[in-house]
Amino acid sequence: MSDIIKAIGNKAELYESAIRNGFYLPKLKSSIITEDYIYGVLVGNVLCPKYRDIKLLPCPRPPDKETLINLAEEAMSEHSKSLGIDASHTPDKGWLISVISTFNPSCEIFKKSYVPPPRIEKVENKAKVSLPADFLEGLPASRKKHKVRRLGFLRQGKEEVKNERIKGLHEQYKKQLVLQENHVKTLATGRRTSKSSSARGPL
């Protein structure tokens, strides 16, 4: 134990030691990189490929992270161990793409013609405030150079816009979720079809 303490003093050094031992970890700043995760990888409780396993394929326009996570988990579904991913702890997109290309190189995202489904566009976040048309005419600019507490009616107007934005995003999200689910199902079906064709072999 004393040797371990001398060699590893913090999470960054534990991360580096795992890299030096050949583990292909997500980026250090990824939310998945915790001491528990790295320890799980080192002792074999968490599934993580090694550098010698990685085979990269180009994916210049990848889908969103949620889709990539589903595809990575699908690609590794034959393994009994978990990738250690949950809602609060996710790897970077580059790592996910590398895992998918290594363990499912026939995935649709690596096709030359692949284009990801459209992303949700952000609604402009401006407060709606009703004031007389000439209210601001001739007024000097604010003397405050630092951030101050927003006026009450401005906060209220911004809150109304925020609620409208949330409502609009909720509707867009439901549509986007249906598209993503169909997209993942299509990719998974193609993978299973490819496996079945490989298993039958040439006629």
Summary of the structure (lengths in Angstrom):
residues: 203
radius of gyration: 24.5
end to end distance: 59.3
largest distance: 84.9
contacts: 458
relative contact order: 0.11
helix: 50%
strand: 3%
